[in-house]
Amino acid sequence: MGNYDLIVIGGGPAGYLGAIRAAQAGKKVALFEERALGGVCLNEGCIPSKALLNSSKMLDHAKNGKRYGVLATDVRIDQGAVIARKNKVVKQLTAGIGMSMKALKVEVIEGSAKISPKDENLFVVSANSKEYKAVNLLIATGSKPILPPIQGLKEALDSGFALTNREILDLEEIPENLAVIGGGIIGLEMASYYNSVGSNVTVIEMLDKIAGPTEEEVSDILFKNLKRQRISFEMSSKVTAIGEKSVSFEKDGHEKEIICDKVLLSVGRSPNIDNLGLENIAVHTEKGAIITDEKMQTNIPGVYAAGDVNGKSMLAHTAYRESEVAINNICKKADTMDYSAVSSVIYTNPEVAGVGETLKSALEKGYEAKSFSVSMRMSGRYMAETDGGNGIAKLIVDMKTNRLLGVHLIGTYTSEIIYGAALMLETKISIENIKKLIFPHPTVGEAIREALFEIN
């Protein structure tokens, strides 16, 4: 086995990319993963859900083709074929990660890893009754679904009536009635998919708005679109119990119940640090997350944590960047993490994307902020391709410095547009200089440019 420059615990986005970057820098690396390379994102989250959503969007296009002069009959979903294609995509991507590990000579150890007390100056990780030693550790064990104390939840999960994000992606049969507990990103995306393919979907959300921290006007537009697509919502509602074929919840002081065939539990995720052995090297945690500094280092020199496990920004693309920051510092290349321009996307139909401050958060932080919005109908391409769409592009501007603080979009292709807005925020380019940028025409992204010229 020998000793390593770096041991990575966890093979998700933060873990596998960290192993790749370290190996590319000439480090001897071992990576531990107890399930499958790619982690939750590739196997049970980001990628498989997008495969399903792509199928549902194709179905929606076919069903509504008459609006665009395209006629189709007997349009229906083949759920088995959708799941088979999803599995094929996941298999191809996980195989690609495995090939990269092999090519870079990263040793991949299958099994549950636990940190043991240090051996002089080396960190020790044990797995499969063997010990491995390294100069540095990168902890990237990701997150797990939050299981709230709901009466009957454990029994419902055990019976298969209640599902997490893992099981919902493998349903071979479409439930006639689906209840979704939680109106965040995962809940909304799965509600969107199963609504499109034929389920009667009800989303039960504790807050008075959907999509968590999404900008309020954008959240409201998404809410209206999803309701128009016949997704039902029970807002400001607290789930109290799950029965054999029902979900009970409290709303406005009254108990209500809905009958359903399946329940998706989607109330958030928490860092996965159980049985990791952090106490053996005295790594500090807070509220169940590993504490890291701007270099992604813990309180223990040489020990880093990236991805969901530090609880800072539970998004795969954040995990990638955090991992690179950690590896750069391990390789003595100064680098720090900046969370001010981390974009977020909801892959419903329409898509939602946002980056930076909302007007509310900007004002709370003391900025001299104003918002400027235009309809996506200002874009010729949006009008040509979207019949009756009501998307917007909304900019949050610091009037004192004449710079963007946030960009929030709802409409087609927004997931592919938002990185440009993130770059504008990251580089702190002035509004006047952004106005000089020549946007390609016709594109939906031109709506951002139109919004810029609303600023006065």
C-alpha positions in Angstrom: 0.0 0.0 0.0 2.6 2.5 1.0 2.0 6.1 2.0 0.2 8.8 0.0 0.4 12.5 -0.5 -3.3 12.7 -0.2 -6.2 10.5 0.9 -9.7 11.5 -0.3 -12.7 10.2 1.5 -15.8 10.2 -0.8 -16.1 9.8 -4.5 -18.7 12.5 -5.3 -18.0 15.7 -7.2 -15.7 17.2 -4.6 -13.9 13.9 -4.0 -13.3 12.6 -7.5 -12.4 16.0 -8.9 -10.0 16.6 -6.0 -8.4 13.3 -6.6 -8.0 14.1 -10.3 -6.6 17.6 -9.7 -4.1 16.3 -7.1 -3.0 13.4 -9.4 -2.6 15.9 -12.3 -0.3 17.9 -10.0 1.9 14.8 -9.5 0.6 13.8 -6.1 0.2 10.1 -5.1 -3.5 9.8 -4.3 -5.9 7.2 -2.8 -9.7 7.7 -2.9 -12.2 5.8 -0.8 -15.8 5.3 -1.8 -18.2 2.9 -0.2 -20.9 3.0 -2.9 -20.2 4.3 -6.5 -17.9 6.8 -8.0 -19.8 10.0 -8.8 -21.6 10.2 -5.5 -25.1 11.3 -5.0 -24.9 13.9 -7.8 -24.1 11.5 -10.6 -25.9 8.4 -9.3 -28.9 9.7 -7.4 -29.3 13.4 -8.1 -28.1 15.9 -10.6 -27.5 13.7 -13.6 -30.3 11.1 -13.4 -32.9 13.7 -12.6 -31.9 15.7 -15.7 -32.2 12.6 -17.8 -35.8 12.1 -16.6 -36.6 15.8 -16.9 -35.3 15.9 -20.5 -37.8 13.0 -21.4 -40.7 14.9 -19.8 -39.8 18.1 -21.6 -39.8 16.2 -24.9 -43.2 14.7 -24.0 -44.5 18.2 -23.2 -43.2 19.5 -26.5 -44.9 16.7 -28.4 -48.2 17.1 -26.6 -48.2 20.9 -27.3 -46.8 20.6 -30.8 -50.0 21.9 -32.4 -49.1 25.4 -31.1 -46.1 25.3 -33.4 -47.6 23.5 -36.3 -46.4 20.1 -35.3 -49.1 17.4 -35.1 -48.6 14.2 -33.1 -51.0 11.4 -32.0 -50.8 8.8 -29.3 -48.1 10.7 -27.4 -47.3 8.9 -24.2 -44.4 8.0 -21.9 -42.6 4.7 -21.7 -41.4 4.9 -18.1 -39.3 1.7 -18.4 -37.4 3.1 -21.4 -36.9 6.4 -19.6 -35.4 4.7 -16.5 -33.3 2.4 -18.8 -31.8 5.4 -20.6 -31.2 7.2 -17.3 -29.3 4.2 -16.1 -27.3 4.0 -19.3 -26.2 7.7 -19.0 -25.2 7.2 -15.4 -23.2 4.1 -16.2 -21.3 5.8 -19.0 -20.4 8.8 -16.8 -19.3 6.7 -13.8 -17.3 4.5 -16.1 -15.6 7.7 -17.4 -14.6 8.7 -13.9 -13.2 5.3 -13.3 -11.1 5.5 -16.4 -9.8 8.9 -15.4 -8.7 7.5 -12.0 -7.0 4.6 -13.7 -5.2 6.8 -16.2 -4.0 9.1 -13.5 -3.0 6.2 -11.2 -5.4 7.2 -8.4 -5.9 4.1 -6.2 -9.6 3.7 -5.7 -10.6 1.7 -2.6 -14.1 0.4 -2.3 -15.4 0.4 1.2 -16.4 2.5 4.2 -13.4 4.6 5.4 -12.8 5.7 9.0 -10.2 8.1 10.3 -7.9 6.7 13.0 -5.6 8.6 15.4 -2.5 10.0 13.7 0.7 8.0 13.3 3.4 10.6 14.1 3.0 13.1 11.2 0.8 11.0 9.0 -3.0 10.7 8.9 -4.4 7.2 9.1 -7.5 5.9 7.4 -8.7 2.4 7.8 -11.0 0.4 5.5 -11.6 -3.3 4.9 -9.4 -4.1 7.9 -6.4 -2.3 6.3 -4.7 1.0 7.2 -3.6 3.7 4.7 -1.5 6.7 5.6 -1.1 10.1 4.0 0.3 13.6 4.5 -3.0 15.3 3.7 -6.7 14.4 4.0 -9.6 15.7 1.9 -13.0 14.8 3.4 -15.7 14.8 0.8 -18.4 12.5 2.2 -21.3 14.6 0.9 -24.8 14.7 2.5 -27.8 12.5 3.2 -31.5 13.2 3.2 -33.0 14.9 6.3 -35.5 12.6 7.9 -37.8 14.8 10.1 -39.6 13.3 13.1 -42.9 12.6 11.2 -45.1 10.0 12.7 -45.1 6.9 10.5 -42.2 8.0 8.3 -39.9 5.1 9.2 -42.5 2.6 8.4 -43.4 4.3 5.2 -39.8 4.3 4.1 -39.4 0.7 5.0 -42.5 -0.3 3.1 -41.6 1.7 0.0 -44.6 4.0 0.2 -42.3 6.9 1.1 -39.3 7.6 -1.1 -36.2 9.7 -1.0 -34.4 11.3 -3.9 -32.7 7.9 -4.5 -35.8 5.7 -4.9 -37.9 8.2 -6.8 -35.5 8.1 -9.7 -36.0 4.3 -10.2 -39.8 4.0 -10.2 -40.8 1.7 -13.1 -44.5 2.6 -12.7 -45.9 6.1 -12.6 -48.0 6.7 -9.5 -51.5 7.9 -10.1 -51.3 10.2 -7.1 -47.9 11.5 -5.8 -47.4 13.7 -2.7 -44.2 15.7 -2.4 -43.2 16.8 1.0 -41.0 19.9 0.4 -41.1 22.6 -2.3 -37.4 23.1 -2.7 -35.3 22.3 -5.8 -35.5 18.5 -5.7 -39.2 18.4 -4.8 -40.1 20.8 -7.6 -38.1 19.0 -10.2 -39.6 15.7 -9.4 -43.1 17.2 -9.1 -42.5 18.7 -12.6 -41.4 15.3 -14.0 -44.2 13.2 -12.6 -46.8 15.8 -13.3 -45.7 15.8 -17.0 -45.8 12.0 -17.3 -49.3 11.6 -15.8 -49.3 11.7 -12.0 -51.6 13.9 -10.0 -49.0 15.8 -7.9 -49.5 17.7 -4.7 -46.6 19.6 -3.1 -46.8 20.2 0.6 -44.6 23.1 1.7 -44.0 24.5 5.2 -43.2 28.0 4.0 -45.4 30.5 2.2 -43.3 30.3 -1.0 -41.7 27.6 -3.1 -38.1 27.3 -4.2 -36.4 28.3 -0.9 -34.1 31.3 -1.3 -35.1 31.9 -4.9 -35.8 35.6 -5.7 -39.4 36.2 -4.7 -40.8 37.5 -8.0 -39.2 34.7 -9.9 -40.5 32.2 -7.3 -44.0 33.6 -7.7 -43.9 33.3 -11.5 -42.6 29.7 -11.2 -45.4 29.0 -8.7 -48.1 30.3 -11.1 -46.6 28.3 -14.0 -46.6 25.0 -12.1 -50.1 25.6 -10.9 -51.2 26.2 -14.5 -49.6 22.9 -15.3 -52.0 21.4 -12.7 -49.6 20.7 -9.9 -51.4 21.3 -6.6 -49.8 23.1 -3.7 -50.5 23.1 0.0 -48.5 26.1 1.3 -47.8 27.0 4.9 -48.5 23.4 5.8 -46.7 21.1 8.3 -46.8 17.4 7.7 -47.8 15.6 10.9 -48.1 11.9 9.9 -47.8 9.5 7.1 -50.2 6.6 7.0 -50.4 3.5 4.7 -51.8 5.4 1.8 -52.1 9.0 3.1 -50.3 12.1 4.3 -51.7 14.2 7.1 -50.7 17.9 7.6 -51.7 20.9 9.6 -52.8 24.1 7.8 -54.3 27.2 9.2 -54.9 25.4 12.5 -56.8 22.5 10.8 -55.8 18.9 10.1 -56.0 17.9 6.5 -55.3 14.6 4.7 -54.6 13.6 1.1 -54.7 10.1 -0.3 -51.8 9.1 -2.5 -49.9 6.1 -4.0 -46.4 7.3 -3.2 -44.8 10.0 -1.1 -41.5 11.8 -2.0 -39.7 13.1 1.1 -37.7 16.2 0.0 -37.1 18.5 2.9 -33.4 19.0 2.5 -30.1 17.3 3.2 -27.6 17.3 6.0 -23.8 16.7 6.0 -22.7 13.1 6.2 -20.2 12.9 9.0 -21.5 9.9 10.9 -19.0 7.2 11.9 -16.2 9.0 10.1 -13.8 9.2 13.0 -13.4 13.0 13.1 -13.1 12.8 16.9 -9.9 10.8 16.5 -8.1 13.8 15.1 -10.2 16.5 16.8 -11.7 18.0 13.7 -14.2 20.8 14.7 -17.8 20.6 13.6 -20.8 22.9 14.0 -24.5 21.9 13.6 -23.4 18.7 12.1 -21.0 20.2 9.4 -17.3 20.3 9.3 -15.9 23.8 9.8 -13.6 25.1 7.1 -11.8 28.3 6.4 -11.5 30.2 3.1 -8.8 27.7 2.0 -11.2 24.8 2.7 -8.9 23.7 5.6 -10.3 22.5 8.9 -8.9 23.4 12.3 -6.3 20.6 11.8 -3.5 21.5 9.4 -3.4 19.2 6.4 -7.1 18.2 6.8 -9.5 19.8 4.2 -13.3 19.4 3.6 -15.1 20.2 0.4 -18.7 19.7 -0.8 -21.9 19.2 1.1 -20.0 17.9 4.1 -19.1 21.5 5.2 -22.6 22.7 4.8 -21.7 26.0 3.1 -23.4 25.6 -0.3 -24.9 22.2 -1.1 -24.4 22.3 -4.8 -22.3 20.1 -7.0 -20.6 23.0 -8.8 -19.7 24.6 -5.5 -18.2 21.3 -4.5 -16.0 21.3 -7.6 -14.6 24.7 -6.9 -14.1 24.0 -3.2 -12.2 20.9 -4.0 -9.9 22.8 -6.4 -9.3 25.4 -3.7 -8.3 22.7 -1.3 -6.0 20.9 -3.7 -4.3 24.2 -4.8 -3.5 24.9 -1.1 -2.3 21.3 -0.6 0.0 21.9 -3.6 1.3 25.2 -2.0 -0.6 27.3 -4.6 -2.4 30.1 -2.8 -6.2 30.1 -3.4 -9.3 31.0 -1.6 -13.0 30.3 -1.9 -15.5 33.0 -2.8 -19.2 32.2 -2.4 -20.6 35.6 -3.6 -21.2 34.4 -7.2 -22.5 30.8 -6.8 -25.3 30.3 -9.2 -28.4 28.1 -8.6 -30.7 26.4 -11.1 -34.1 24.7 -10.9 -34.6 22.5 -14.0 -38.4 22.7 -14.1 -40.3 23.9 -17.2 -39.7 26.9 -17.3 -36.2 26.8 -15.9 -35.1 29.1 -13.1 -31.6 30.4 -12.5 -30.1 33.0 -10.2 -26.8 34.2 -8.9 -25.8 36.8 -6.2 -28.1 38.9 -4.1 -31.8 39.3 -4.2 -33.2 42.8 -3.7 -34.2 41.8 -0.1 -30.9 40.4 0.8 -29.0 43.3 -0.8 -30.9 45.9 1.2 -30.5 43.8 4.4 -26.7 44.0 3.9 -26.8 47.7 3.5 -26.3 48.1 -0.2 -27.9 51.1 -2.1 -29.7 48.5 -4.2 -32.4 48.7 -6.8 -34.0 46.1 -9.1 -34.6 46.4 -12.8 -36.6 43.8 -14.8 -37.7 43.1 -18.3 -39.9 40.5 -19.8 -38.2 37.6 -21.6 -40.5 38.6 -24.5 -37.9 41.3 -25.2 -35.9 38.4 -26.7 -36.9 37.5 -30.3 -35.8 34.0 -29.8 -37.8 33.6 -26.7 -40.9 34.8 -28.5 -40.2 32.5 -31.5 -39.8 29.4 -29.4 -42.1 30.0 -26.3 -45.8 30.4 -26.8 -47.4 32.4 -24.0 -44.3 32.4 -21.8 -44.1 34.9 -18.9 -40.4 34.7 -18.0 -38.4 37.7 -16.8 -34.8 38.8 -16.4 -34.3 40.7 -13.1 -31.1 42.5 -12.2 -30.1 43.7 -8.7 -27.8 46.7 -8.9 -25.6 48.6 -6.4 -26.4 52.2 -7.4 -23.4 53.5 -5.4 -20.8 51.5 -7.3 -22.7 50.9 -10.5 -22.2 47.2 -10.4 -24.4 44.1 -10.5 -25.2 42.4 -7.2 -27.5 39.7 -8.6 -29.2 38.3 -11.7 -32.4 36.3 -11.6 -34.0 34.6 -14.6 -37.0 32.4 -15.4 -37.5 31.1 -18.9 -35.9 28.8 -21.5 -32.2 28.1 -21.4 -31.6 30.0 -18.2 -29.4 27.2 -16.9 -27.0 27.8 -19.8 -27.1 31.6 -19.5 -26.5 32.1 -15.8 -22.8 31.4 -15.9 -22.3 34.6 -17.9 -24.1 36.6 -15.2 -22.0 34.9 -12.6 -18.8 36.0 -14.4 -20.1 39.6 -14.4 -20.5 39.4 -10.6 -17.2 37.6 -10.0 -15.2 40.1 -12.0 -17.1 43.1 -10.6 -17.3 44.7 -14.1 -19.2 48.0 -14.2 -22.7 48.3 -15.8 -21.3 50.6 -18.4 -18.7 48.1 -19.5 -21.3 45.2 -19.6 -23.4 47.4 -21.9 -20.5 47.4 -24.4 -20.6 43.6 -24.6 -22.0 42.3 -27.9 -24.6 39.6 -27.2 -25.3 37.1 -30.0 -28.7 37.7 -31.7 -31.2 36.2 -31.5 -30.7 34.6 -28.1 -32.7 34.5 -24.8 -29.6 35.9 -23.0 -30.2 39.2 -24.8 -32.9 39.8 -22.1 -30.1 40.6 -19.7 -28.7 43.2 -22.0 -32.2 44.8 -22.4 -32.5 44.9 -18.6 -29.1 46.7 -18.4 -30.5 49.6 -20.4 -33.4 50.0 -17.9 -30.9 51.1 -15.3 -30.9 54.9 -14.8 
